[in-house]
Amino acid sequence: MNNKVISYIRKNNIKNVILSSRWSYYTEGNYSGSDIQYIYSTDKKDINKEESINSFRLGLQKTFKEYYKSNVNVYIFLQVPLQEKNPDQILYKSLLNNKISNSEIEKNSISLEKHKKFQEKTNSIILEEARLFNNITIIDPTPIICNKNTCPIGNENESYYFDDDHLSITGSHKVQNLIEKNILN
């Protein structure tokens, strides 16, 4: 928890905070296990995946506790499905007879099963820590972004992603109602 952030929130009497991240960046990296940003607590000497996961959990605990003590509602936005390729690559691979094919987009996008399996450990840490506080709401974009088999990067008309893990404006509009429903109710 950044002390400047919590000080600003307290000073300005902010009552609602949304936390959104590529959470797996600190716990898993990408699907191949690379591209991980290790985090560590200042009292630890080893920098490795296990320490990063432990530090991630500890960071969540401290953050959630500070927001709870400050009487702030926290909305945790779970990670959107990480794609294995950038949308432009998927769209290019989805061209058939100079037209983009929705079935090819789905074939080249991440499967729902692979997304869920990849996010399982990270999401379980977030959920376990969040359950300890009554001021935290979890928002999962998976049911909105994914269908029963895949998490497509878009359709023949538009992309839901800017890159492999950031939603485009169109993708953000897809989850807008989900966010509003959780925050405004």
N, C-alpha and C positions, 0 to 999 in steps of 0.2 A: 504494500500500500504506500503510495507516494504521499508524504506528509503535506506537501503543497496542495495536492488535490483535496484531501480531506479537510484541510484548513479552509480552502476556498468554498467547499460545500457547506461547511458549518457557518462561515462568515456570511454567506449569501442565502442561508436558509433553504438550500435546495433539498427537495423532498423525494425526488425520483431520479434514479441513475440507470442508464442502460449500459451494460458491459457486453461487448461483442469483440470477438477475436478469432484468429485461426489458432484455436487453443492447442491443437496437436503440434504446432510449431515448436512447443516447449516440451512435449511429451513423446511424440512419435516421429516427428519430421514429416516425410511424405510416405507414399506407399512402399517405397523401397527401403525406408528407414534412414535415408540421407536427408539433407536439408533441415536438420534439427538445430534449433538455437538453444544451447544449454543454458539453463539458469541455475543459480546456486545461492544458498544463504551465505552470509558473510562469515559464519563460523565453521564452514566446511572447507576442506582442502581439495577434495576430489571433484573433478568436473567430468561427469559422465551421464549417461541416460538415466540411470537409477537415481542419482542425486538430483537431476533436473526434475524428474517426476515428483520426488519428495519435496523439492523446493516449490514446485507448482502447487502442490497440496497445501503446504505451509503458507504460501502467498495468498491462496484463496481463503484459508482460515483467518488470516490477519485482516484481509480486505473485508470479508463478510462481517467480522466482529466489529470493525471500525464503523461500517455503515449501520450496523444494528445499534451500536451505542449512540450514533448520531441521529437515530430515528429516520433513516433514509430507506425508502423502498428501492430494492434492487431488482432489475430485470436482466437476467442472464440470457443472452441470445446464443444458443448452441451453434457450433460451427456449421456453415453451409457445406454441402458436399464438395470435397476437394476433387477436382478433375485430374486425370492423369496427363492430359494434354491441354494446351490453350485452345480457346474456342475457335480461333481462326484455323488452326490445324484440323480440328474436328469438322468444321464446316467444309473445308477443302476436301477432306476425305469423304464427305457426305454428298459430293456432287455426282449425279448420275444424269448423263445426257444434258449437261449444262443446267440442271435444276438441282436444288438442294432437296434431299430426301429425308423426311422425318424418321423413317425406319433406319436409315444410315446414321443419322444424328444419334439416335438411341443406341445403336450398335457400338458407336465410337465413344459414347459418354460412359461415365462410371456407373456400375451396377449398384442398385440399392443395397444388395447383400454386401458387396465389398465396402461401400460407404459405412454401413452400420458396423461391420466387423472392425474396420479401421478406427472408428470413433468410440467404440465400446469402452475401452479403458479410460480414455480422457473424460468422456461423458459420465462414467460411473464416479470418478473423482469429484466432478462438479456437483453431481446429484447428491452424493454422500455428504459433502460439506454444506450444501444448500439446505438439506433437510434439518439441519441443526438450528435454523433461523426462520422465524415466521414472516420476515420482511422480504423474502426472496421469491421471485417468480421465474420459473424456467420457461423459455420460449424456444421451441424446436422447429426450425424451418423445413425439416425433412419432408413432412407430409405435403407441404405446399410445393417444394421444388421437385420432388420425386414422384414418379408414378409407381405402380405395383412392381416394376422390374428394374427401372433405371432412374437415374437423376440426370436428365438431358440438359445439355448446355443451352438449349433453346428450341426453336422450331424453324421451319423454312423461312419465316419472316423476320425473326429477331433472335438475338442472343441474350440469355439471362446472365451471362458472365462477361466481365472485362478481361479476365485472365483465368488461371486455373482455380482461384479461390476467392475472387472478389466479384460480387454481384454487380451487374450493370444497372443503369437506371431502370430498365425494364424488369430485371430480376428483383430489384428493390421494390418495385410496385407490386410484384407478385406476393411479397410477404408483408406488405403494408397493412392489410386488414388483420393479419395475425398479430402484428405488433399493436395496432390500435385496440383490438379486442382485449388484449392482456393489460394494456396500460390504462385505457380509458374506463374499463369496467371495474 
